[in-house]
Amino acid sequence: MENQDRDDFQTLHMGLNVKMIATARDQFVHCRLDDRLQSVAEGNTSKFDFMPVLQRGDGNAHIVGIVKLDSYFEAPAPDIPVSGCYQPLHESYLIGADASILSFVIEADTRPFRLLVSDQGIVGLVSMSDLQKLPVRAALFGLVTGLEMAMTEAIQADDPDGKNWINCISAERQAGLRKRIEDARQKQGIVTELLFTEFCDKRDILIKLLFRNEPVRHREQLARKFRRIEKLRNDLAHANDYAVSNQDASDVCVVVRDILAMHRTIVQRIGEIAHLVRVEH
């Protein structure tokens, strides 16, 4: 892959920052150390998973931690003070306000809330429930598109004459592909036939060409990961809910890590192919 393509893929990670999806500090719904947990949970009608905990001092309210509330959406909370169950502020809860959305998404299943910090202190809060917001959708769709572009380049690198890849997809898929190509030719819109393949076609081609020497078990694992990526891609493209529950959101985090790992692997394979071509010539 060209250096510029790699730079563009990395730039995408930084193009949308986490501040775009966070709740600003002046909009926090919060509680205090001396509040009763039962009352806080009963008043949490918006069902916030986490709530900042404040302590008053020196005339100002300071954030001292977070209380976890999702356990009490269906079950009653115990009648104890918030001070007895909150999670004190820790550096692992913090993230820069200008950090990329993906830097949050990658770890959101293990770090489901983060407090945004800037030179002004804590300025916002982001949590798993924010993964449904539009900037996240844009970041994820761009990420999947970047992967698909890398898949296309890898196939072209391995099969520069375009003689082999079409035999890697089923006869039914070939028929549909040839129809799309013929329609484009009639409109004088043909560029390269590979661009008329769909994500699932590229998946099958890539596994059968670039990973043809891998053990069957590894190729099957790759196919499963590609299918999960394709499902996320389709949900994003068709405006479907893709992170409506905490479990769905956690699954998205896993898929995002798979996309990044897959992209690194494909870029590496492209480099290996380019090296072999240089050696042969």
MARRO-340142 format. One record per residue (C-alpha): y, z negated, x negated. Coordinates in pm, whole numbers, plus 50000, padded with zeros to 5 digits. Example, Ala and Ser with C-alpha at 12.3 -4.5 7.8 and 13.67 -1.06 7.14 Angstrom:
// MARRO-340142
<<49550; 49220; 48770>>
<<49894; 49286; 48633>>
END
This chain:
// MARRO-340142
<<50000; 50000; 50000>>
<<50343; 50083; 49872>>
<<50556; 49795; 49746>>
<<50813; 49868; 50016>>
<<50547; 49833; 50286>>
<<50442; 49497; 50145>>
<<50805; 49386; 50133>>
<<50856; 49494; 50495>>
<<50551; 49294; 50603>>
<<50684; 48984; 50426>>
<<51035; 49040; 50564>>
<<50891; 49040; 50915>>
<<50777; 48682; 50856>>
<<51136; 48577; 50791>>
<<51310; 48794; 51049>>
<<51272; 48548; 51338>>
<<51334; 48182; 51264>>
<<51197; 47873; 51431>>
<<51542; 47766; 51549>>
<<51522; 48046; 51809>>
<<51242; 47870; 51998>>
<<51331; 47505; 51939>>
<<51494; 47256; 52173>>
<<51834; 47161; 52032>>
<<51892; 46794; 51956>>
<<52165; 46756; 52218>>
<<51908; 46867; 52478>>
<<51635; 46621; 52375>>
<<51465; 46422; 52645>>
<<51400; 46101; 52454>>
<<51295; 45741; 52485>>
<<51367; 45424; 52291>>
<<51153; 45179; 52100>>
<<51198; 44906; 52361>>
<<51112; 45132; 52659>>
<<50780; 45075; 52838>>
<<50532; 45357; 52773>>
<<50416; 45352; 53134>>
<<50769; 45417; 53261>>
<<50829; 45690; 53001>>
<<50506; 45869; 53099>>
<<50580; 45843; 53472>>
<<50926; 45986; 53414>>
<<50792; 46276; 53208>>
<<50791; 46515; 53506>>
<<50845; 46816; 53279>>
<<50524; 46722; 53097>>
<<50659; 46725; 52743>>
<<50370; 46687; 52498>>
<<50590; 46488; 52260>>
<<50912; 46296; 52295>>
<<51151; 46181; 52021>>
<<51190; 45804; 51990>>
<<51536; 45668; 51922>>
<<51661; 45336; 51789>>
<<52021; 45234; 51825>>
<<52203; 45119; 51518>>
<<52553; 45126; 51371>>
<<52687; 45270; 51694>>
<<52458; 45575; 51675>>
<<52111; 45655; 51803>>
<<51871; 45742; 51521>>
<<51544; 45928; 51557>>
<<51272; 45703; 51418>>
<<50959; 45885; 51533>>
<<50767; 46065; 51807>>
<<50558; 45941; 52097>>
<<50265; 46156; 52211>>
<<50249; 46193; 52590>>
<<49998; 46468; 52670>>
<<49719; 46211; 52710>>
<<49902; 46073; 53014>>
<<49947; 46393; 53216>>
<<49645; 46307; 53428>>
<<49571; 45945; 53335>>
<<49812; 45649; 53362>>
<<49971; 45519; 53044>>
<<49926; 45155; 52943>>
<<50213; 44917; 53011>>
<<50309; 44856; 52648>>
<<50633; 44907; 52458>>
<<50688; 45244; 52294>>
<<50726; 45058; 51966>>
<<50356; 44975; 51983>>
<<50228; 45332; 52000>>
<<50483; 45574; 51856>>
<<50431; 45776; 51537>>
<<50697; 45678; 51280>>
<<50900; 45960; 51127>>
<<50712; 46130; 50844>>
<<50799; 46422; 50617>>
<<50499; 46619; 50750>>
<<50677; 46636; 51088>>
<<50975; 46821; 50939>>
<<51046; 47192; 50904>>
<<51357; 47376; 50792>>
<<51570; 47510; 51076>>
<<51572; 47853; 50908>>
<<51196; 47864; 50848>>
<<51018; 48160; 51001>>
<<50848; 48131; 51338>>
<<50520; 48227; 51174>>
<<50542; 47937; 50930>>
<<50526; 47710; 51235>>
<<50262; 47911; 51423>>
<<50024; 47920; 51125>>
<<49990; 47541; 51132>>
<<50072; 47459; 51493>>
<<49713; 47378; 51587>>
<<49707; 47099; 51327>>
<<50079; 47014; 51333>>
<<50166; 47070; 51701>>
<<50526; 46952; 51681>>
<<50792; 46974; 51413>>
<<51142; 46835; 51388>>
<<51394; 47089; 51261>>
<<51618; 46975; 50977>>
<<51931; 47121; 50824>>
<<52213; 46979; 50614>>
<<52327; 46804; 50934>>
<<51999; 46615; 50968>>
<<51751; 46662; 51254>>
<<51884; 46941; 51476>>
<<51593; 47033; 51701>>
<<51227; 47004; 51796>>
<<50958; 47269; 51835>>
<<50607; 47223; 51974>>
<<50296; 47415; 52077>>
<<50440; 47475; 52423>>
<<50708; 47695; 52262>>
<<50454; 47957; 52156>>
<<50503; 48136; 52488>>
<<50870; 48209; 52415>>
<<50994; 48565; 52366>>
<<51080; 48544; 51993>>
<<50722; 48430; 51923>>
<<50586; 48724; 52122>>
<<50808; 48960; 51918>>
<<50698; 48804; 51588>>
<<50329; 48822; 51677>>
<<50345; 49179; 51805>>
<<50523; 49285; 51488>>
<<50257; 49110; 51285>>
<<49973; 49291; 51464>>
<<50160; 49623; 51431>>
<<50193; 49563; 51057>>
<<49819; 49504; 51034>>
<<49744; 49823; 51228>>
<<49967; 50021; 50993>>
<<49778; 49877; 50696>>
<<49448; 49969; 50863>>
<<49568; 50328; 50902>>
<<49675; 50351; 50538>>
<<49344; 50206; 50421>>
<<49146; 50466; 50617>>
<<49363; 50746; 50477>>
<<49315; 50612; 50124>>
<<48936; 50598; 50161>>
<<48908; 50931; 50344>>
<<49207; 51139; 50228>>
<<49064; 51467; 50361>>
<<48995; 51313; 50703>>
<<48641; 51447; 50716>>
<<48446; 51125; 50766>>
<<48639; 50877; 50974>>
<<48595; 51045; 51313>>
<<48216; 51005; 51284>>
<<48263; 50629; 51271>>
<<48352; 50607; 51642>>
<<48133; 50673; 51944>>
<<48095; 51016; 52104>>
<<48282; 50892; 52412>>
<<48572; 50765; 52201>>
<<48573; 51092; 52005>>
<<48605; 51289; 52328>>
<<48906; 51086; 52439>>
<<49062; 51117; 52094>>
<<49018; 51496; 52084>>
<<49180; 51520; 52428>>
<<49486; 51326; 52308>>
<<49508; 51541; 51996>>
<<49481; 51865; 52193>>
<<49753; 51750; 52436>>
<<49978; 51672; 52141>>
<<49910; 52012; 51982>>
<<50012; 52187; 52301>>
<<50341; 51996; 52288>>
<<50371; 52065; 51914>>
<<50365; 51690; 51854>>
<<50070; 51663; 51615>>
<<50140; 51481; 51287>>
<<49811; 51337; 51169>>
<<49504; 51298; 51385>>
<<49441; 50941; 51272>>
<<49763; 50829; 51442>>
<<49606; 50912; 51778>>
<<49331; 50655; 51734>>
<<49357; 50324; 51915>>
<<49322; 49980; 51759>>
<<48952; 49956; 51847>>
<<48889; 50295; 51684>>
<<49060; 50187; 51362>>
<<48858; 49867; 51368>>
<<48526; 50054; 51385>>
<<48634; 50311; 51126>>
<<48758; 50047; 50885>>
<<48442; 49839; 50902>>
<<48215; 50143; 50860>>
<<48418; 50296; 50576>>
<<48592; 50028; 50371>>
<<48334; 49757; 50429>>
<<48025; 49977; 50433>>
<<47877; 49800; 50129>>
<<47930; 49450; 50268>>
<<47635; 49253; 50410>>
<<47572; 49312; 50780>>
<<47655; 48950; 50858>>
<<47998; 48985; 50697>>
<<48071; 49308; 50884>>
<<47976; 49144; 51213>>
<<48209; 48855; 51135>>
<<48491; 49101; 51062>>
<<48423; 49279; 51391>>
<<48451; 48951; 51584>>
<<48782; 48872; 51416>>
<<48915; 49220; 51488>>
<<48817; 49184; 51856>>
<<49010; 48856; 51880>>
<<49309; 49022; 51715>>
<<49285; 49315; 51957>>
<<49276; 49079; 52256>>
<<49593; 48908; 52137>>
<<49752; 49248; 52076>>
<<49672; 49361; 52431>>
<<49799; 49036; 52584>>
<<50125; 49074; 52391>>
<<50164; 49442; 52480>>
<<50100; 49389; 52851>>
<<50314; 49074; 52885>>
<<50010; 48861; 52968>>
<<49999; 48488; 52910>>
<<49846; 48432; 52569>>
<<49925; 48066; 52499>>
<<49945; 47913; 52845>>
<<49735; 47608; 52754>>
<<49710; 47400; 52437>>
<<49365; 47547; 52371>>
<<49498; 47901; 52413>>
<<49785; 47820; 52179>>
<<49544; 47677; 51922>>
<<49337; 47995; 51943>>
<<49650; 48200; 51874>>
<<49710; 48001; 51555>>
<<49357; 48083; 51437>>
<<49406; 48453; 51513>>
<<49739; 48461; 51327>>
<<49569; 48319; 51017>>
<<49298; 48584; 51058>>
<<49563; 48860; 51076>>
<<49730; 48742; 50756>>
<<49399; 48708; 50573>>
<<49283; 49049; 50699>>
<<49607; 49211; 50587>>
<<49567; 49065; 50237>>
<<49209; 49193; 50219>>
<<49304; 49542; 50334>>
<<49597; 49565; 50092>>
<<49362; 49459; 49813>>
<<49112; 49730; 49911>>
<<49388; 49992; 49912>>
<<49481; 49885; 49561>>
<<49119; 49910; 49447>>
<<49086; 50260; 49592>>
<<49410; 50372; 49427>>
<<49289; 50233; 49093>>
<<48959; 50424; 49119>>
<<49145; 50746; 49199>>
<<49364; 50703; 48890>>
<<49062; 50634; 48670>>
<<48878; 50941; 48799>>
<<49177; 51160; 48727>>
END
